[in-house]
Amino acid sequence: MHPSRTHTHADTPCTSFLQVNEALRRAGLKAWVGAEQLNADLNNEMSLGIDQSKLVIVFITRAYLDKVRGFGRRGLDEACKAEFEYALRRHGVNRMLAVVMDPGCRDTSTWAGAVGFRLGSQIYHDLSADVAEQGRIDALVAAVRDRVHASS
């Protein structure tokens, strides 16, 4: 069971990802994490991670939303943009799960661009406040487990 994650490293607390990864691991879910598993060929590694995943967890921050819109330093060549668009083509919205990491992104009407267009009407998990609260992480893990098993 492999969920994949898409996010930007620029503004997301590492502790949050470590807590989520550890909780997924304890639940018997192996997460593909780009930062841990990328080698020389970024495009092939990211696409392979998505292809082998049953669910894509999208960590929402303002910087991530901007990068997916092509407004990051690399413009339309942002890895986040390519990864999100590829995940949509391969898995569709039903196999993507939004997790808000930035308190300023709780209002989905502010999610401009492709992320808002495709995920803005979906229920999301909020890990933006006091991410150490284990109950929120446990609820996310349960949702991931349910979605992964439903897609099997």
C-alpha beads as a LAMMPS data file, in Angstrom:
LAMMPS data file: protein, C-alpha beads

152 atoms
151 bonds

1 atom types
1 bond types

-500.0 500.0 xlo xhi
-500.0 500.0 ylo yhi
-500.0 500.0 zlo zhi

Masses

1 110.0

Atoms # bond

1 1 1 0.000 0.000 0.000
2 1 1 1.756 3.083 -1.200
3 1 1 0.501 6.610 -0.775
4 1 1 2.619 9.252 -2.483
5 1 1 3.055 12.824 -1.266
6 1 1 3.389 16.043 -3.194
7 1 1 4.512 19.261 -1.544
8 1 1 7.086 22.030 -1.666
9 1 1 10.046 21.918 0.684
10 1 1 10.220 25.702 0.891
11 1 1 7.716 26.362 3.665
12 1 1 6.432 23.134 5.143
13 1 1 7.657 22.123 8.598
14 1 1 9.820 19.005 8.415
15 1 1 8.443 17.857 11.765
16 1 1 4.981 17.617 10.205
17 1 1 6.190 15.349 7.431
18 1 1 8.219 13.242 9.801
19 1 1 5.198 12.791 12.075
20 1 1 2.916 11.887 9.167
21 1 1 5.481 9.511 7.638
22 1 1 6.059 7.785 10.959
23 1 1 2.314 7.437 11.595
24 1 1 1.774 5.989 8.100
25 1 1 4.644 3.548 8.635
26 1 1 3.233 2.415 11.984
27 1 1 -0.102 1.784 10.248
28 1 1 1.610 -0.482 7.718
29 1 1 1.453 2.061 4.899
30 1 1 4.611 2.718 2.935
31 1 1 4.750 6.296 1.676
32 1 1 6.758 7.315 -1.363
33 1 1 8.525 10.525 -0.414
34 1 1 10.337 12.336 -3.186
35 1 1 12.967 13.944 -0.976
36 1 1 13.998 10.524 0.340
37 1 1 13.873 8.588 -2.904
38 1 1 14.965 10.885 -5.725
39 1 1 18.105 10.023 -7.602
40 1 1 19.514 11.622 -10.735
41 1 1 16.404 11.522 -12.930
42 1 1 13.835 13.704 -11.175
43 1 1 11.049 13.316 -13.752
44 1 1 11.227 9.533 -13.979
45 1 1 11.586 9.100 -10.212
46 1 1 8.563 11.314 -9.454
47 1 1 6.404 9.711 -12.146
48 1 1 7.378 6.210 -10.989
49 1 1 6.513 7.117 -7.391
50 1 1 3.090 8.359 -8.494
51 1 1 2.503 5.359 -10.771
52 1 1 3.247 2.934 -7.942
53 1 1 1.028 4.784 -5.459
54 1 1 -2.579 4.085 -4.673
55 1 1 -3.198 7.557 -3.236
56 1 1 -1.522 10.944 -3.547
57 1 1 -1.443 13.136 -0.446
58 1 1 -1.242 16.810 -1.416
59 1 1 0.225 19.019 1.315
60 1 1 -1.303 22.474 0.821
61 1 1 0.711 25.606 1.560
62 1 1 0.656 29.006 -0.114
63 1 1 4.035 28.311 -1.732
64 1 1 2.776 24.965 -3.070
65 1 1 -0.322 26.605 -4.574
66 1 1 1.863 29.226 -6.248
67 1 1 4.298 26.653 -7.636
68 1 1 1.508 24.508 -9.081
69 1 1 0.206 27.669 -10.783
70 1 1 3.647 28.167 -12.347
71 1 1 4.491 31.182 -10.174
72 1 1 7.540 29.704 -8.480
73 1 1 11.153 30.484 -9.304
74 1 1 11.155 27.955 -12.168
75 1 1 7.834 29.107 -13.605
76 1 1 6.037 26.473 -15.647
77 1 1 8.964 24.090 -15.056
78 1 1 8.276 23.777 -11.314
79 1 1 8.472 20.136 -10.200
80 1 1 5.389 20.643 -7.995
81 1 1 3.365 21.679 -11.055
82 1 1 4.443 18.665 -13.104
83 1 1 3.938 16.282 -10.196
84 1 1 0.423 17.562 -9.391
85 1 1 -0.690 17.495 -13.037
86 1 1 0.728 13.994 -13.549
87 1 1 -0.960 12.721 -10.382
88 1 1 -4.284 14.092 -11.634
89 1 1 -3.880 12.384 -15.009
90 1 1 -2.841 9.066 -13.486
91 1 1 -5.129 8.908 -10.444
92 1 1 -7.836 11.555 -10.704
93 1 1 -9.308 13.516 -7.824
94 1 1 -10.752 10.431 -6.119
95 1 1 -7.256 9.125 -5.393
96 1 1 -5.894 12.426 -4.090
97 1 1 -6.199 13.711 -0.536
98 1 1 -5.548 17.334 0.460
99 1 1 -3.843 18.133 3.759
100 1 1 -3.688 21.801 4.737
101 1 1 -0.367 22.695 6.352
102 1 1 -0.672 26.499 6.269
103 1 1 -3.358 28.200 8.408
104 1 1 -3.784 30.762 5.625
105 1 1 -4.975 27.983 3.307
106 1 1 -7.923 26.695 5.332
107 1 1 -10.364 28.599 3.120
108 1 1 -10.455 26.567 -0.088
109 1 1 -11.868 29.533 -2.006
110 1 1 -8.335 30.986 -1.810
111 1 1 -6.827 27.968 -3.565
112 1 1 -6.263 29.531 -6.978
113 1 1 -5.224 27.532 -10.009
114 1 1 -5.313 23.812 -10.655
115 1 1 -5.252 22.770 -6.999
116 1 1 -8.321 24.869 -6.215
117 1 1 -10.018 23.878 -9.458
118 1 1 -9.615 20.155 -8.816
119 1 1 -9.357 19.753 -5.023
120 1 1 -11.060 22.891 -3.695
121 1 1 -14.444 21.197 -3.359
122 1 1 -13.039 18.128 -1.613
123 1 1 -12.892 17.572 2.141
124 1 1 -9.377 18.166 3.436
125 1 1 -7.462 17.308 6.595
126 1 1 -6.151 20.227 8.629
127 1 1 -2.677 19.808 10.089
128 1 1 -1.938 23.519 10.027
129 1 1 -2.365 24.166 13.738
130 1 1 -0.421 22.283 16.393
131 1 1 0.516 19.440 14.092
132 1 1 1.814 17.526 17.111
133 1 1 -1.794 16.839 18.076
134 1 1 -1.829 13.098 17.564
135 1 1 -5.599 12.913 17.045
136 1 1 -5.366 14.881 13.796
137 1 1 -2.566 12.725 12.490
138 1 1 -4.441 9.553 13.487
139 1 1 -7.536 10.797 11.606
140 1 1 -5.399 11.439 8.528
141 1 1 -3.851 7.969 8.729
142 1 1 -7.320 6.393 9.036
143 1 1 -8.496 8.337 5.969
144 1 1 -5.420 7.284 4.004
145 1 1 -5.909 3.651 5.029
146 1 1 -9.586 3.753 4.015
147 1 1 -8.848 5.377 0.649
148 1 1 -5.946 3.022 -0.125
149 1 1 -8.034 -0.062 0.711
150 1 1 -10.993 1.280 -1.298
151 1 1 -8.792 1.592 -4.385
152 1 1 -7.462 -1.990 -4.117

Bonds

1 1 1 2
2 1 2 3
3 1 3 4
4 1 4 5
5 1 5 6
6 1 6 7
7 1 7 8
8 1 8 9
9 1 9 10
10 1 10 11
11 1 11 12
12 1 12 13
13 1 13 14
14 1 14 15
15 1 15 16
16 1 16 17
17 1 17 18
18 1 18 19
19 1 19 20
20 1 20 21
21 1 21 22
22 1 22 23
23 1 23 24
24 1 24 25
25 1 25 26
26 1 26 27
27 1 27 28
28 1 28 29
29 1 29 30
30 1 30 31
31 1 31 32
32 1 32 33
33 1 33 34
34 1 34 35
35 1 35 36
36 1 36 37
37 1 37 38
38 1 38 39
39 1 39 40
40 1 40 41
41 1 41 42
42 1 42 43
43 1 43 44
44 1 44 45
45 1 45 46
46 1 46 47
47 1 47 48
48 1 48 49
49 1 49 50
50 1 50 51
51 1 51 52
52 1 52 53
53 1 53 54
54 1 54 55
55 1 55 56
56 1 56 57
57 1 57 58
58 1 58 59
59 1 59 60
60 1 60 61
61 1 61 62
62 1 62 63
63 1 63 64
64 1 64 65
65 1 65 66
66 1 66 67
67 1 67 68
68 1 68 69
69 1 69 70
70 1 70 71
71 1 71 72
72 1 72 73
73 1 73 74
74 1 74 75
75 1 75 76
76 1 76 77
77 1 77 78
78 1 78 79
79 1 79 80
80 1 80 81
81 1 81 82
82 1 82 83
83 1 83 84
84 1 84 85
85 1 85 86
86 1 86 87
87 1 87 88
88 1 88 89
89 1 89 90
90 1 90 91
91 1 91 92
92 1 92 93
93 1 93 94
94 1 94 95
95 1 95 96
96 1 96 97
97 1 97 98
98 1 98 99
99 1 99 100
100 1 100 101
101 1 101 102
102 1 102 103
103 1 103 104
104 1 104 105
105 1 105 106
106 1 106 107
107 1 107 108
108 1 108 109
109 1 109 110
110 1 110 111
111 1 111 112
112 1 112 113
113 1 113 114
114 1 114 115
115 1 115 116
116 1 116 117
117 1 117 118
118 1 118 119
119 1 119 120
120 1 120 121
121 1 121 122
122 1 122 123
123 1 123 124
124 1 124 125
125 1 125 126
126 1 126 127
127 1 127 128
128 1 128 129
129 1 129 130
130 1 130 131
131 1 131 132
132 1 132 133
133 1 133 134
134 1 134 135
135 1 135 136
136 1 136 137
137 1 137 138
138 1 138 139
139 1 139 140
140 1 140 141
141 1 141 142
142 1 142 143
143 1 143 144
144 1 144 145
145 1 145 146
146 1 146 147
147 1 147 148
148 1 148 149
149 1 149 150
150 1 150 151
151 1 151 152
